[in-house]
Amino acid sequence: MKAKVIVKVEGNFNKKDLEWLEEEISNLLHHGAVENCSGYSTEIEIEES
Protein backbone atom coordinates (compact mmCIF):
# COMPACT_ATOMS: atom_id res chain seq x y z
CA MET A 1 0.00 0.00 0.00
CA LYS A 2 1.31 3.44 -0.89
CA ALA A 3 0.62 6.21 1.61
CA LYS A 4 1.53 9.82 2.23
CA VAL A 5 1.79 10.85 5.86
CA ILE A 6 1.66 14.53 6.79
CA VAL A 7 2.60 15.74 10.26
CA LYS A 8 1.87 19.37 11.06
CA VAL A 9 3.30 21.03 14.16
CA GLU A 10 2.55 24.68 14.86
CA GLY A 11 4.01 26.76 17.64
CA ASN A 12 6.65 29.22 18.66
CA PHE A 13 10.07 27.63 18.25
CA ASN A 14 13.58 28.96 18.43
CA LYS A 15 16.16 27.86 15.86
CA LYS A 16 17.61 25.20 18.19
CA ASP A 17 14.15 23.70 18.77
CA LEU A 18 13.50 23.51 15.02
CA GLU A 19 16.84 21.83 14.35
CA TRP A 20 16.15 19.29 17.11
CA LEU A 21 12.62 18.61 15.83
CA GLU A 22 13.84 18.09 12.28
CA GLU A 23 16.54 15.66 13.46
CA GLU A 24 14.11 13.69 15.64
CA ILE A 25 11.55 13.35 12.84
CA SER A 26 14.26 12.21 10.45
CA ASN A 27 15.53 9.62 12.93
CA LEU A 28 12.03 8.33 13.63
CA LEU A 29 11.28 7.87 9.94
CA HIS A 30 14.63 6.30 9.17
CA HIS A 31 14.69 3.79 12.01
CA GLY A 32 11.03 2.80 11.67
CA ALA A 33 10.60 2.80 7.92
CA VAL A 34 13.82 1.13 6.82
CA GLU A 35 12.88 -2.08 8.61
CA ASN A 36 9.24 -2.12 7.53
CA CYS A 37 9.01 -0.87 3.96
CA SER A 38 11.01 -0.38 0.81
CA GLY A 39 11.18 2.41 -1.72
CA TYR A 40 10.26 5.16 0.69
CA SER A 41 11.37 8.77 0.62
CA THR A 42 11.09 11.52 3.17
CA GLU A 43 10.74 15.26 2.89
CA ILE A 44 10.92 17.53 5.90
CA GLU A 45 9.86 21.11 5.28
CA ILE A 46 9.98 23.86 7.88
CA GLU A 47 8.12 27.07 7.12
CA GLU A 48 9.17 30.01 9.23
CA SER A 49 6.67 32.77 9.75
VEXVOKE-982763 format. One record per atom (N, C-alpha, C): residue in one letter; z, x, y; residue number from 1. Coordinates in steps of 0.2 Angstrom, whole numbers, plus 5000, padded with zeros to 4 digits. Example, Ala and Ser with C-alpha at 12.3 -4.5 7.8 and 13.67 -1.06 7.14 Angstrom:
{"A"; {5039; 5066; 4972}; 1}
{"A"; {5039; 5062; 4978}; 1}
{"A"; {5039; 5066; 4984}; 1}
{"S"; {5035; 5064; 4989}; 2}
{"S"; {5036; 5068; 4995}; 2}
{"S"; {5039; 5064; 5000}; 2}
! end
This chain:
{"M"; {5000; 5004; 4994}; 1}
{"M"; {5000; 5000; 5000}; 1}
{"M"; {5000; 5004; 5006}; 1}
{"K"; {4996; 5003; 5011}; 2}
{"K"; {4996; 5007; 5017}; 2}
{"K"; {5000; 5003; 5022}; 2}
{"A"; {5004; 5006; 5026}; 3}
{"A"; {5008; 5003; 5031}; 3}
{"A"; {5009; 5007; 5037}; 3}
{"K"; {5010; 5004; 5043}; 4}
{"K"; {5011; 5008; 5049}; 4}
{"K"; {5018; 5006; 5051}; 4}
{"V"; {5022; 5010; 5052}; 5}
{"V"; {5029; 5009; 5054}; 5}
{"V"; {5030; 5011; 5061}; 5}
{"I"; {5033; 5007; 5066}; 6}
{"I"; {5034; 5008; 5073}; 6}
{"I"; {5041; 5008; 5074}; 6}
{"V"; {5044; 5013; 5077}; 7}
{"V"; {5051; 5013; 5079}; 7}
{"V"; {5052; 5014; 5086}; 7}
{"K"; {5055; 5009; 5090}; 8}
{"K"; {5055; 5009; 5097}; 8}
{"K"; {5063; 5010; 5099}; 8}
{"V"; {5064; 5015; 5103}; 9}
{"V"; {5071; 5016; 5105}; 9}
{"V"; {5070; 5017; 5113}; 9}
{"E"; {5074; 5013; 5116}; 10}
{"E"; {5074; 5013; 5123}; 10}
{"E"; {5081; 5014; 5126}; 10}
{"G"; {5082; 5018; 5131}; 11}
{"G"; {5088; 5020; 5134}; 11}
{"G"; {5088; 5026; 5139}; 11}
{"N"; {5093; 5028; 5141}; 12}
{"N"; {5093; 5033; 5146}; 12}
{"N"; {5095; 5040; 5142}; 12}
{"F"; {5090; 5044; 5142}; 13}
{"F"; {5091; 5050; 5138}; 13}
{"F"; {5090; 5056; 5143}; 13}
{"N"; {5094; 5062; 5141}; 14}
{"N"; {5092; 5068; 5145}; 14}
{"N"; {5087; 5072; 5140}; 14}
{"K"; {5084; 5077; 5143}; 15}
{"K"; {5079; 5081; 5139}; 15}
{"K"; {5082; 5083; 5133}; 15}
{"K"; {5088; 5086; 5132}; 16}
{"K"; {5091; 5088; 5126}; 16}
{"K"; {5091; 5082; 5121}; 16}
{"D"; {5093; 5076; 5123}; 17}
{"D"; {5094; 5071; 5118}; 17}
{"D"; {5087; 5069; 5116}; 17}
{"L"; {5082; 5069; 5120}; 18}
{"L"; {5075; 5068; 5118}; 18}
{"L"; {5073; 5073; 5113}; 18}
{"E"; {5074; 5079; 5114}; 19}
{"E"; {5072; 5084; 5109}; 19}
{"E"; {5075; 5083; 5102}; 19}
{"W"; {5082; 5082; 5103}; 20}
{"W"; {5086; 5081; 5096}; 20}
{"W"; {5083; 5075; 5093}; 20}
{"L"; {5082; 5069; 5096}; 21}
{"L"; {5079; 5063; 5093}; 21}
{"L"; {5072; 5064; 5090}; 21}
{"E"; {5068; 5068; 5093}; 22}
{"E"; {5061; 5069; 5090}; 22}
{"E"; {5062; 5073; 5084}; 22}
{"E"; {5066; 5078; 5084}; 23}
{"E"; {5067; 5083; 5078}; 23}
{"E"; {5070; 5079; 5072}; 23}
{"E"; {5075; 5074; 5074}; 24}
{"E"; {5078; 5071; 5068}; 24}
{"E"; {5073; 5066; 5065}; 24}
{"I"; {5069; 5062; 5069}; 25}
{"I"; {5064; 5058; 5067}; 25}
{"I"; {5059; 5062; 5062}; 25}
{"S"; {5057; 5067; 5065}; 26}
{"S"; {5052; 5071; 5061}; 26}
{"S"; {5055; 5073; 5054}; 26}
{"N"; {5061; 5076; 5054}; 27}
{"N"; {5065; 5078; 5048}; 27}
{"N"; {5065; 5072; 5043}; 27}
{"L"; {5067; 5066; 5046}; 28}
{"L"; {5068; 5060; 5042}; 28}
{"L"; {5062; 5058; 5038}; 28}
{"L"; {5056; 5058; 5042}; 29}
{"L"; {5050; 5056; 5039}; 29}
{"L"; {5047; 5062; 5034}; 29}
{"H"; {5048; 5068; 5036}; 30}
{"H"; {5046; 5073; 5032}; 30}
{"H"; {5050; 5073; 5025}; 30}
{"H"; {5056; 5073; 5025}; 31}
{"H"; {5060; 5073; 5019}; 31}
{"H"; {5060; 5067; 5015}; 31}
{"G"; {5059; 5061; 5018}; 32}
{"G"; {5058; 5055; 5014}; 32}
{"G"; {5051; 5054; 5011}; 32}
{"A"; {5046; 5055; 5016}; 33}
{"A"; {5040; 5053; 5014}; 33}
{"A"; {5036; 5058; 5009}; 33}
{"V"; {5038; 5064; 5010}; 34}
{"V"; {5034; 5069; 5006}; 34}
{"V"; {5035; 5068; 4998}; 34}
{"E"; {5041; 5066; 4997}; 35}
{"E"; {5043; 5064; 4990}; 35}
{"E"; {5040; 5058; 4987}; 35}
{"N"; {5039; 5053; 4992}; 36}
{"N"; {5038; 5046; 4989}; 36}
{"N"; {5031; 5044; 4991}; 36}
{"C"; {5027; 5047; 4994}; 37}
{"C"; {5020; 5045; 4996}; 37}
{"C"; {5015; 5051; 4997}; 37}
{"S"; {5009; 5050; 4997}; 38}
{"S"; {5004; 5055; 4998}; 38}
{"S"; {4999; 5053; 5004}; 38}
{"G"; {4996; 5057; 5007}; 39}
{"G"; {4991; 5056; 5012}; 39}
{"G"; {4994; 5053; 5018}; 39}
{"Y"; {5000; 5054; 5020}; 40}
{"Y"; {5003; 5051; 5026}; 40}
{"Y"; {5003; 5056; 5032}; 40}
{"S"; {5003; 5053; 5038}; 41}
{"S"; {5003; 5057; 5044}; 41}
{"S"; {5008; 5054; 5048}; 41}
{"T"; {5011; 5058; 5053}; 42}
{"T"; {5016; 5055; 5058}; 42}
{"T"; {5014; 5057; 5065}; 42}
{"E"; {5016; 5053; 5069}; 43}
{"E"; {5014; 5054; 5076}; 43}
{"E"; {5021; 5052; 5080}; 43}
{"I"; {5024; 5056; 5084}; 44}
{"I"; {5029; 5055; 5088}; 44}
{"I"; {5027; 5055; 5095}; 44}
{"E"; {5028; 5050; 5099}; 45}
{"E"; {5026; 5049; 5106}; 45}
{"E"; {5033; 5047; 5110}; 45}
{"I"; {5034; 5051; 5115}; 46}
{"I"; {5039; 5050; 5119}; 46}
{"I"; {5036; 5048; 5126}; 46}
{"E"; {5038; 5043; 5129}; 47}
{"E"; {5036; 5041; 5135}; 47}
{"E"; {5042; 5041; 5140}; 47}
{"E"; {5041; 5045; 5145}; 48}
{"E"; {5046; 5046; 5150}; 48}
{"E"; {5045; 5041; 5156}; 48}
{"S"; {5050; 5038; 5158}; 49}
{"S"; {5049; 5033; 5164}; 49}
{"S"; {5054; 5035; 5169}; 49}
! end
